[in-house]
Amino acid sequence: MTDPDPLGSRSLTGHEEDLLACAASLLPSGARHPTMNPAHAMVVGTASGSRLTDVSGNEYIDYLLGSGPMLLGHAHPAVTEAVSERLRMGGSYLLVSEPTIELAVKLVEHVPCAERVCLTSTGSEAVMHALRLARAFRGRDKVLKFEGGYHGQGDCVLMSNQWTRTPADFPTPVPNSLGIPHSAETEVLVAPFNDLAATTALIERWEDDLGTVIVEPMQRTIPPVAGFLEGLRDLTARTGIPLVFDEVVTGFRLGLGGAQSHYGVTPDLCALSKSISAGFPLAAVCGRGDILELAEGYRKLTGGYVSLTGTYSGNPVSCAAACAAIEVLEGEGVYDAMYAIGNRLRIGLESLFADRGITVRVSGEAPAFEVWFTDIDLVDFRSTLAADQALSARFASGLFERGVLKAHEKFFLSLAHTDEDVDLTLEACAGDIDAL
């Protein structure tokens, strides 16, 4: 692994500098930088296993993993072989193909809520489709979400997410982007995550108007407290409000059955993406057959139809990648090994900070967690606001300069990460912590 000078920037070739300048002039956000530091903008050259290399040849242990999808690691042989073979048969048909059916069978087999499946291309689309189905089934418009939860780029859910600077009083939503119609705000209610009493009061007050409740079962890296998801499930079942789990991050990452298996709570619908397709554009809505029935094609003529179509929905190449990835994940001991590596890194980080007298909270689960610079237990979005964000940014920047790449809000683990990776990461973290 290249060891850049921790007191300076990594070494860039003229070629990468030219590419970054071109990106800055043509792309609205330029080249993305994982640490929130513009000086760390980079152009990826190659990636394999747990390592990523920029076009200047700087190599990094990768815990960003494309924001999570590379659960198997980069360029896994089983996936690259399946994709190469499928590409020779054509890239897109609109019509259903064998990999599409095979994937649907796998999703119904492994995902507890899945009786039927609708495929699409992105997590944002999957969430949008799940909400449309739930609202249609319920015959109501309002959506209840939880403050700090991220559900993609749809207008009605791009509100009160983890980037909200000034929260409003519950249940008022805070738009996280310009360009969202004010009318969308009137259809969203916001509740505090992990607060069942407050959520119950909101649902009971707005029961007649609510079309659905959507939640990340592990909100970002905040796990549910005991009884919260169970209580939410009981409450929505009693009121007849469809419960949607956004498992774009947790689906297949926390296990073959996702968070709903991990935590033992089954929703009515769930949105999947990221980890099911090894980085290829793919997402799915899974859920109850009587709800998914609303998307049946014959309803276009008879009425009562929910439109979920897309040109690339069920793309055969992406589905082939997903089938290959799931087959790997079905292997004996696969998740045990990943959890062991993730827990070793978590415990090692906690020990490093404790030895240096720095108080942190490491929250999440072994396959996805984050270090928070705070002495407050993290149970909801507002508890994260007490964390030292500037120190967190310095920590991420220091790791980057020492050859460790992580998302600005979490460490993602993959099957490709090894004990050697953890040793090198902890060594980099020790130096980074000492320099904070």
N, C-alpha and C positions, 0 to 999 in steps of 0.2 A: 504494500500500500504506500503510495506517495505520501510523504510527511511534509506538508507545506510549513513554512516558517510561521509559528503561532503568533508572532508579533507583526506580521505583515500579511498581505494578500497572497493568494496562490499565484503561481506562475502562469501567465496567459501568453499564448502565441499570438502573433499578428493576425492569423486567420480567425481565431476566436474573437479577438477584439473587433475585427471587421464585421463578423457576423452579429455581434452584440450591437454595434452601431447601426447596422441595417435593421435589426429588430426594433431598436428604439425609434427609428424613423418611420417604420411601416406599421408596427403593431401597437394598438392603443396602450397596452400595458408593458410593452417592450418584452424582454426576456424575463421569465418568472424567476424569482429568487426565493428559495425555500425558507430562509431565515428572516424574512422581512427587512433585510439589509440590501439596498440596491447594489452595494459593492460586491455582493455575492451572486449577481446574475450570472447565469452559465448557459452554455449550449451543450447538450448531451451528445456524446459521440457514440458510445456503445454501453451495453449493460449485460451482465451475465451473472446468474446466481444471486449472491448478496451484494455484488459490487457494481458500481456505476462509474463510468469514466467520461470526462468532458472531452471536447475536441482538442484541448491542449495537452491531454494525457494525464491529467490529475485524476487519481482514483479515490473513490469514497466507499466506505461501508454504508449501504443504503437502507435507512429505516423510513425513508419517505415512501418508497415503493409505489410511485405514481399516485400518491394519496390513497394507497391501500390495495389496489387491485392485484398487485403482483404477489399474491399469497404463496405461490409456489416458488417465488424468486423469478428473476429475469430469464427469458429465453429457455424455459424448461424444455428439455428434449421431447417429452411426450406431447407438449403443446405445439412446438414448432413442426414436429412431424405430422401431426393431425392437420394443422393449418396448411402446410405445404401440399399434402395429399388432396385436401379439399379444394384448394385454389385451382388445381389442374382441372377441376370439374366445373369451373365457372364461379363467379364471385357473388352474384345476387340475382334472384329470380322473381321476387315478390310472392311467388307461389310457395307453398310449404315444401320442405325438403326432409330427407331422412334425419339429418342431425337435429332439426327442429323438434321432431317427434321424440327422438331419443332423449333430448334435453328435458322436454316436458315430462317424460316418464320419470327421469331422475329427480326432478324437482318435486313431483307428487310423492315419490318414494321417501324423500328425506325431510321435506319441510312440513311440519305438523299441520299447518293451516291449509295446505295446498290440496284442494280437490280438483281444481282446474287452474290453467295457467294462461296468461296473455303475455307475449314477449314484445319487447320494444328495445330501444337503443341506448337510453341513458337513465341514470337514476332519477333525474328531474322529471323525465317523462313517466317513469314508473310511479312516482309519487302522484303526479298530476292525474294519471289514469286511475289510480287507486281511489283518490278523493272523488273523482267524477263518478266512479262506480258506486261508492258508498253514498254519495249525495242522491244519486238516482234511485238507489234501492230504498233509502230512507224517505225520499221525497222532501228533504229539507236542504237549506243552503249553507248554514253556518258551519265553520270548522273550528274545533278547539285544538290548539297546539300548546306546547310547553315552552316557557321562556328559556332561551339558550339553545333550543333544538334547531338543527339545520335540516331542511327538507328540500334542498335544491333551489331552482331559479323561478319556480312558478310564482305569479303575482301574489296569490293569497297566502303563500307560506314563506315568502322571502321577507319575513317580519319577525322581530324580537328573537333573532338568532344569536349566535355566540359573538357576533361583532357589534352588538348593540351597545352604544356608548352610554346612553342615558335611558334606563328603563322607565316605563310608565307604570301607573297604578294598574293592578290587575282589574279587569281583563283586557285593558286597552293595548292594542298591538302597536309596535314601532316599526315602520317600514325601513328596510335595510338597503334601499336603493331609490334613486330618483326614477321617475317614469312609471311608477306603480299607480294605477288609478285610485283616487280616494275612495271610490265605491268598493274596492277590494278590501279596504280596511274594515268596512262595516260588516263583512262576512267572517271575520276572524276574532276569536276569543283566545286570550292567553292566560295560562295557569302556571303556578310554580311547580316545577318538577319535584317529585318525591314528597309532595304535600297532599296526601289523600283527602284530608278534611277540607282544604280550600278547593280542591278539584271537585269534590262531591258537591259542595255548595254552589259552585259555578254551573255544574251540569244540571243539578236540580232546578236552578233558577232559569236556565236557558233550554231546558229539555225539549220544549215544543219547537224550537228553532234549529236545534243542532242536527246537522246531517251526518257528522262523523267526528271522531276523536283520533288524532294522529300523535304518535309518540315514538321517539327513539328508545328502545328498551334499555340500552345503555346510552345515555345522552352524552354524545361526544366521548369523554372518558369518565363520566360520572355513572357508576353502577346504580341500579335501583335499590332503595332501602327495603328491608324485609317487609313484605306485605303490600308494597305500593302497586306493583303490576297486577298482583292478584286482586287487590281491591278495585283497581281500575277495570279489570276484566269483569268482575262481578257487577260493578256499577253500570257499565255500558250494556252488558247482557240484560240486566233488569230493566233498563230504560229503552232497550231496542235500538241503541245507537251503534252502528258498526265501528269496531275498533280496528285501527290500522297501525301496524308496526312498520316503521321505516327501518328496514334492515339492510339498507344500501351499504353500510359499513360492517354491521355485525353478521349479516348473512354469510354462512359458510366460514367466516373468520373465527367465530366462537365455537364452531363445531358444524357437522354436516347439517344439523337442524337449526343452525343459527342461534340467536339469542332466545327464541321461543322454546327451544329445547334446553338450552343452557339454564334458563331461569324457570322453566316449567310452566309457562303461560302461553296459551294459544290465542292469537287474535282472529278476527274475521277475514282480514286481508293483510298482505304484507308486500312491501316493495323491496326487490332485490337488485343488486348490481355489483359493480366492483369485483369482489372476490370470486364470482362464479365464472368469469371468462378469461382469466389470466391476462387482462389488459386490453382485450378486444371490446369494441363497443357493443354492449349487451345489457339488458335489464329485463326484469320480469315482475308482473303482478301475479301473486298467487293467492288463492283463497277459496271461500265457500262457493260451491257450484251454483247455488241459487242466485248469488250476486254476479258471478262471472257470466251467467247465462244472459245477462243483459247485453253482452257484447256479441251475441250470436248474429251472424250475418243476415239470416232470414228476417230479422227484426227491422232491417232497413226498409222492407216493403210492408211489414205488418204494423210497425210502430213500436214504441217503447225501446228504442235502440240507443245504446251507449257507444259512441265512436271512440275506438282506441287504435286506429290504424296508423301505419307508417311505412314508407317505402322500404326501409331497411329492417323492419321488425322481423325477428326470426331469421336474420341473415345467416346463411349456411356456414360461412367461415367462422363467424363468432360463435355459433352454436357448436361447431366441431371443436373449437378451442375449449368451450365450457365443458363439453362431455369428457374431453381428455383431462381437463383439470380436476373434475369431480372424481374421475376414476383414480387419479393419484391420491386425492384426499380420502378416498375409501380404503386406502391401504392400512393394514394393521399397524397400530402404534404411531401413526402420522401425527395426530393431534397431541398425543402424549409427549412426543418429542418436541413439538413446537412450544407447547406450554412449559416444558422444562427449560428450554432455552430462554423464553420470555421471562419466566420467574427468576431465573438466575441473573438476568440483566437487571430486573426490578430490584431484587434483594441487594445486588451489588451496588446499585445507585443509592439506595437508602443507606447502606453502610458507609459509603464514601461521604455523603453529606453529614451523617451522624458523627463520624470520626472528626469532622472539621467544625462541628458545632453549628452547622447551618440547618435550620428547621425547614423541612419541605414536606409535602404530601405527594405520594406517588399513587395516582388513582387510575382505575380502569381494570382491565383484565390482561392476562399474560400476552395475548396476541396483539393488544393495542392499549397503550397506557401513556400517561404524561407525568412529568415532574412539575409540580406547582410550588412556587416559592411563597409559602404561607404557613401559618400555624393553626389555621382554621380547617376543620373537617369539611370536605367538599360534598355537599348534598344537592345543590342546585346552582343555577347560573349566578345568582347574586352572591353566593359564597365564593365564587371564583373571582369576583371583582376585588376582593381583598388581597389577592395574590399580586406579587411584584412583577408586573408585566415587563418592565424595563430589564430587570435581572434575568427574566426568562429569555428575553431577546439576546442578551449578552451571552447567556449559556449556550443557546443555539448557534450563535455566531462563532463562539470559541470552538465548539465541536466541528463546525464546518471547516474552520481554519486548521483543524487537526485531522481532517480526513474522515469525518463522520457526518453523514447527511440525514437529517430528520425533518419531519413536518414541523411547522411552527407551533402545532398544538398537540402532537403525539409522536410516540415511537410506534411504528408498525413492524411486527415481526413476520418472517416468512419461513417456509420450510427449508430455505437455503441457508439461513443463518446458522453459524456453527459456534462451538465453544471458543474457537480461535477468534471469531468475530467479536464475541462478548469480551474476551480478554483484551483485545485491542481497543474496543469501545470504552471499557472501564479505565484503561490506561489513559486514553484521550480525555475522558471525563475528569479523572484525577487532576490532570494538568489544567484543564479548563476551570474546575472549581477553585483551584489554588490561585488562579488569575482573576477571579471575579472581584 
